[in-house]
Amino acid sequence: MSYSKKRYLVYACITAFTLILPFITIDGNHMLLLSFDKLQFHLLGFVYNVNELYVMPFLLMFLFIGIFAMTTLFGRVWCGWSCPQTIFRVIYRDLIESTILDIRRIKNKQKDVNYSKKSNQLKKYVSIILWVIISIMISTNFMWYFIPPEDFFVYMQDPSNHMFMIVFILSIAMFLVYDIVFMKENFCVYVCPYSRIQSVLYDDDTKQVVYDTSRGGDVYENREKSIFNMKEWNANEECTTCEACVKICPTGIDIRKGLQVECINCLECSDACTTVMGKLGKKSLINWGSTNTVINKKISKLFTKRNLTYFASLLLCVVLAGVFASEKEYFLLNVNKTTKLYNIKEDAKVSNNYILTFHNTQDKPYTYDLSLEDNENFRIKRFKSFTLAPNKRVKKILIIETKKRLFLSDTKDTGLKIKLIATAKEDKKITLQRELSFIYPRNDLVK
């Protein structure tokens, strides 16, 4: 199977996975969702509130370190095999323009469409209209990772109250039309920052698209083309100078020149060379491999010091993310003290006031109650258990009082640490502890 067919198969799998993923739920929770509406992050069926995103830094570190590790090992394999920009261009250029409308030669991607023909002009407008429709579908699918489909279709029934969502979808679609139809591969060459950092991550063991100069011969000397046809070769060089690898390259480079930032590892050139050389009973001169394996005829090393460092860092990120994710809280409780430090009443009663914010992050209601670890010296004066609906938050006033004369200091107020325990009556395992600061006045103020 050619690399092109393998890529198309990968594209189909990625597209299907991306379309289906927003609809997959576990106990009503999504596999991947960042909801700005509900301030929640769903990951693999687990739900994290915006206040619980301590797992996010490790996921982001895993993402960035993973990109560096992948580039070091396999070059720009992401660009050619998984990048949305590449997939979208293949859909528009190879499927719509070349296969469906037949206005572009699929084997010559260097040559643009000839619009002097009226039939081609009409087909061009048809291709743009088709891509506009597909772009709206893509941007809608993208929106489902921020607004779940079950909410999205409800919102669409009332568009006047959800104009921001609609404008966002249309804006993404307009960008895709400009990017794919007009900017084309220039986005990869001039805009994408990934191509600018790839070269510093490469070494002789990095897999990339390599032209075998030991077989084909050096077409370029000092980055300048020196061979233009077969007659200029000696007897041992196998390159036919047919330029098939150049014509089919979507970014417009000659891979025989060596490593270039424009190369996206799509391996279209390798397929073209395989076809030409196959007719001569020879293997392709262009391969996906490292400089060591293709040119230097050495075995590439996988477990280098740099790669081992990447692997260890990725493993550490996974472990830390798992540890922090396992400490997920079933409800959130924030405690804030009021501006008044304390109240002093008759019989030496001292009380402190607090504002509690409860947030039920679960999908069913719970009844919450409070208790104190130190029941001998302190008691809860004002608080009643209450039931909180799913995904709702509420503020409550809490007053903690002590009747005992503590005689702590003659010169200043004293801060005491008290443990507050919040529990859900329906499930005693759902519990939280918070440490409060109870301010007790100096002795001469307590009568």
C-alpha positions, 0 to 999 in steps of 0.5 A, a space after each residue: 500500500 502506498 503512503 498516500 493510501 495509508 495517509 488517507 486511511 489515517 485521515 478517515 480514522 481521525 475524522 471519524 474519531 473527531 466527529 464521534 468523540 463529543 457524543 461519547 459519554 460515561 455516566 453522562 460525562 463526556 470524554 473530552 469537553 471544556 465547558 465555559 458555560 458550566 465551568 467544567 473540564 471533562 476528561 475520560 468521563 471524569 469531571 473537574 470544576 474550574 477550581 480543580 484544574 490542578 491536573 491541567 498543567 500536567 496535561 499541557 506539559 505532557 502535550 508540549 513535551 510529547 510534541 518535542 519527543 515526537 518530532 525528535 523521533 519521527 520528524 514532522 509526522 504530525 504535519 503530514 499525517 494528523 494536522 487539520 491543515 493538511 487534512 483539510 487541504 487534501 479534502 479540498 485539493 485532492 477530493 473536491 478539485 481533483 476527484 469530484 470536479 476534475 479541475 486539477 491534476 492530482 499528480 501535479 500539485 505545483 500547477 494551479 488550476 487554469 481559470 481561463 476556461 469558463 467551465 473551470 471558473 464555474 467549477 471553482 465557485 462550486 468547489 468554494 461553495 462545497 468547502 464553505 458547507 464543509 467548513 461550517 460542519 468543521 467549525 460546528 464540530 469544533 464547537 462541540 468540544 466547548 458546548 456539548 451536543 445535547 446543549 448545542 442543539 437546544 441553543 440552536 432552537 433559540 439563536 437570538 439568545 446565542 448569537 455569540 456561539 453562531 458568530 464564533 462558528 461562522 468566524 471559524 468557518 470564514 477563516 477555514 475558507 480563507 486558509 484552505 482556498 486562498 492561503 493554501 500550503 503557505 500557512 505551513 511554510 510561512 505561518 505555522 511556528 512548528 516548522 521553525 522549531 523542527 530543525 533544532 530538534 532533528 539529529 541523524 537518528 530522526 525519521 524524516 523524508 530522505 533522498 538517498 544520495 548514495 544511490 541517486 546522486 547529488 542533484 544539488 551542490 552547495 544548495 544550488 542545482 547542478 544536474 538537470 537531466 540524465 545525460 549529466 550523470 555518471 554511470 552509477 547514479 540512478 535518479 532519472 531527473 523526471 521531476 515527479 517528486 517535485 511536481 507532486 510536492 504540495 509545498 513546492 520543494 525539491 526533496 533532493 535538496 535535503 532537509 527543508 522547513 517546508 517539508 511536511 513528511 507527507 511522503 507524496 514524493 516517495 510514492 511518485 519515485 516508487 512508481 517511476 523506479 518500480 518501472 525500472 525494477 528498482 526501489 524508491 530513492 526517497 524513503 522515510 527513515 533517518 540519515 543514519 539508516 538511509 545514507 550512512 547505512 547505520 542503525 538508528 539509536 532509539 534510547 539516546 540520552 535525549 530520548 530517555 529524558 523525554 520518556 522520563 518526563 512524559 511518564 512523570 507528567 502522567 504519574 503526577 496527573 494521575 495522582 492529582 486527578 485521584 484527589 478529585 473533590 466531590 464538592 467544593 467549599 470555599 471559606 472566607 472570613 467577614 471583615 469584622 474580626 470577632 463579636 464579644 457578647 455577655 458571659 464571655 461569648 466570642 464568635 467569628 462570622 464566615 461566608 461559605 460557598 458550596 458548589 455541588 459538582 455532581 449530577 445529583 442533589 446532596 444535603 450538606 451538614 457541618 461539624 467541628 473537630 473541637 466540640 469542647 471549646 467551640 460550637 456552630 451557632 448558626 448553620 442548618 443543613 441544606 440540599 443543593 441541586 446538581 452543578 449549583 452553588 450557594 453562599 451560606 453564613 456560618 457563625 462559630 462561637 466559644 463560651 469558655 474564657 481561654 485567657 490566651 494573651 494580655 497584649 494582642 488578639 490570637 488566631 486559633 486553628 479550627 477544623 471544619 468538617 463538611 459532609 453529605 448526608 446521603 454518602 458519608 464518604 463525600 466529605 471535606 475538611 477546611 482549616 479555619 482561623 478563629 480570632 480570639 480577643 486579648 484578655 482585657 476585652 473579654 468581660 
